[in-house]
């Protein structure tokens, strides 16, 4: 087995792009929803958990495409990892993002 960080990053990014290209309308709806949520908060910060209610209401899942939601110029990573509040995520850390 060969360990190659650059190949692993390339494979991750290619997989996210592929997953995102399969659900463009859903990703657009989630992005707009998260922007609205962020604008209602004084610190303009959200996490992927902030779209959970929308996804549950529509009975859809982002799956691997979740990694593409914040991958555009409107967001910056705050450097914070917070525990997910979704029961199904078992408090695993998720990134906190700020709307620019």
DOKE-997782 format. One line per 10 residues: number of its first residue (from 0); their letters; for each residue x, y, z of N, C-alpha, C. Coordinates in steps of 0.05 Angstrom, whole numbers, plus 5000, padded with zeros to 4 digits. Layout:
residues N
NUM) A) X:Y:Z:X:Y:Z:X:Y:Z | ... .
***
This chain:
residues 100
0) XXXXXXXXXX) 5017:4976:5000:5000:5000:5000:5018:5025:5000 | 5012:5043:4982:5027:5068:4980:5010:5091:4992 | 5023:5106:5010:5009:5129:5021:5017:5154:5005 | 4998:5168:4994:5003:5191:4978:4982:5213:4984 | 4990:5232:5000:4971:5253:5008:4960:5268:4985 | 4977:5275:4966:4968:5291:4943:4948:5275:4926 | 4952:5249:4922:4933:5233:4908:4907:5230:4923 | 4909:5228:4949:4885:5226:4966:4868:5252:4964 | 4881:5275:4965:4868:5301:4963:4855:5304:4935 | 4869:5296:4915:4858:5297:4888:4834:5279:4885 .
10) XXXXXXXXXX) 4835:5255:4896:4812:5237:4895:4788:5248:4910 | 4793:5260:4934:4772:5272:4949:4758:5294:4934 | 4774:5312:4923:4763:5335:4908:4748:5326:4884 | 4758:5306:4869:4744:5296:4846:4717:5283:4854 | 4717:5269:4876:4693:5256:4885:4672:5277:4893 | 4681:5298:4907:4662:5319:4915:4650:5333:4890 | 4667:5339:4870:4657:5352:4846:4637:5334:4832 | 4642:5308:4830:4624:5290:4817:4598:5289:4833 | 4599:5286:4859:4575:5285:4875:4559:5311:4872 | 4572:5333:4873:4559:5359:4870:4546:5363:4843 .
20) XXXXXXXXXX) 4559:5352:4822:4548:5356:4795:4523:5339:4791 | 4518:5319:4808:4494:5303:4806:4470:5315:4820 | 4474:5337:4836:4452:5349:4851:4453:5379:4850 | 4456:5391:4827:4461:5420:4826:4437:5437:4837 | 4412:5429:4831:4389:5444:4841:4387:5443:4871 | 4392:5419:4883:4391:5416:4912:4413:5432:4925 | 4437:5432:4914:4459:5447:4926:4453:5477:4925 | 4441:5486:4902:4434:5514:4900:4413:5522:4922 | 4393:5505:4926:4373:5511:4946:4385:5512:4974 | 4403:5493:4980:4416:5492:5006:4434:5517:5010 .
30) XXXXXXXXXX) 4448:5524:4989:4466:5548:4991:4449:5573:4997 | 4427:5577:4983:4410:5600:4987:4398:5600:5015 | 4390:5576:5024:4379:5574:5051:4400:5581:5072 | 4424:5571:5069:4445:5577:5089:4453:5606:5088 | 4453:5619:5065:4458:5648:5064:4437:5663:5079 | 4412:5656:5076:4390:5670:5090:4393:5666:5120 | 4399:5641:5129:4403:5635:5157:4426:5652:5168 | 4448:5653:5154:4471:5668:5163:4465:5697:5166 | 4449:5708:5148:4443:5737:5149:4425:5743:5173 | 4412:5723:5184:4395:5728:5207:4410:5726:5234 .
40) XXXXXXXXXX) 4436:5718:5232:4452:5716:5256:4472:5739:5258 | 4476:5749:5282:4495:5772:5285:4523:5766:5276 | 4532:5741:5280:4560:5734:5272:4561:5723:5243 | 4538:5719:5231:4536:5709:5203:4549:5682:5199 | 4548:5666:5221:4561:5639:5220:4540:5617:5220 | 4547:5596:5205:4530:5572:5203:4547:5547:5201 | 4535:5524:5204:4548:5499:5198:4529:5483:5179 | 4538:5460:5171:4522:5443:5153:4496:5435:5168 | 4497:5435:5194:4473:5428:5210:4450:5448:5205 | 4456:5472:5197:4435:5492:5193:4418:5487:5168 .
50) XXXXXXXXXX) 4425:5467:5152:4407:5460:5130:4392:5434:5135 | 4396:5422:5159:4384:5396:5165:4353:5397:5164 | 4342:5418:5174:4312:5420:5174:4301:5422:5146 | 4315:5437:5129:4307:5439:5101:4308:5412:5087 | 4329:5397:5091:4333:5371:5078:4312:5351:5088 | 4307:5352:5114:4287:5333:5126:4259:5340:5115 | 4253:5366:5113:4227:5374:5103:4222:5365:5075 | 4244:5366:5059:4242:5358:5031:4247:5328:5026 | 4254:5314:5048:4260:5285:5047:4282:5279:5027 | 4304:5294:5029:4327:5290:5011:4352:5290:5028 .
60) XXXXXXXXXX) 4373:5280:5015:4399:5279:5029:4420:5290:5009 | 4439:5304:5020:4462:5314:5004:4482:5292:4999 | 4484:5273:5017:4504:5252:5014:4532:5264:5011 | 4548:5253:4993:4575:5263:4988:4576:5291:4978 | 4554:5301:4967:4553:5328:4957:4554:5349:4979 | 4550:5341:5004:4551:5360:5026:4578:5374:5027 | 4599:5361:5018:4625:5374:5018:4628:5397:4999 | 4609:5401:4981:4611:5422:4962:4594:5447:4970 | 4578:5445:4990:4560:5466:4997:4574:5493:5003 | 4596:5492:5017:4610:5517:5024:4633:5523:5005 .
70) XXXXXXXXXX) 4636:5508:4984:4659:5511:4966:4654:5531:4944 | 4648:5556:4952:4647:5578:4933:4654:5604:4949 | 4657:5625:4935:4669:5649:4946:4654:5664:4968 | 4629:5657:4973:4613:5671:4993:4620:5665:5022 | 4635:5643:5026:4640:5633:5053:4670:5633:5060 | 4675:5636:5086:4702:5631:5096:4701:5614:5121 | 4719:5595:5123:4720:5577:5146:4730:5593:5170 | 4717:5592:5192:4724:5607:5216:4748:5596:5231 | 4755:5571:5224:4776:5557:5239:4765:5541:5262 | 4739:5543:5266:4726:5528:5288:4713:5502:5279 .
80) XXXXXXXXXX) 4716:5482:5295:4702:5457:5291:4683:5455:5315 | 4657:5451:5309:4637:5449:5331:4624:5421:5329 | 4615:5411:5352:4601:5385:5351:4574:5388:5336 | 4569:5369:5319:4543:5369:5305:4520:5365:5324 | 4499:5379:5320:4476:5377:5337:4456:5356:5327 | 4461:5345:5304:4444:5325:5292:4449:5298:5306 | 4428:5286:5315:4431:5261:5330:4445:5239:5313 | 4439:5238:5287:4450:5218:5270:4480:5222:5266 | 4491:5246:5272:4519:5251:5269:4535:5245:5294 | 4522:5238:5316:4535:5230:5340:4556:5250:5350 .
90) XXXXXXXXXX) 4549:5276:5348:4566:5298:5357:4594:5300:5343 | 4596:5288:5319:4622:5290:5305:4627:5319:5298 | 4652:5328:5297:4658:5356:5292:4651:5364:5263 | 4639:5387:5260:4633:5399:5234:4645:5427:5234 | 4651:5437:5210:4663:5463:5208:4642:5485:5212 | 4652:5507:5222:4635:5531:5225:4644:5551:5203 | 4625:5561:5188:4630:5579:5165:4618:5607:5170 | 4631:5627:5160:4621:5655:5161:4616:5665:5133 | 4592:5677:5130:4585:5690:5105:4601:5715:5103 | 4615:5719:5080:4632:5743:5076:4615:5767:5072 .
***
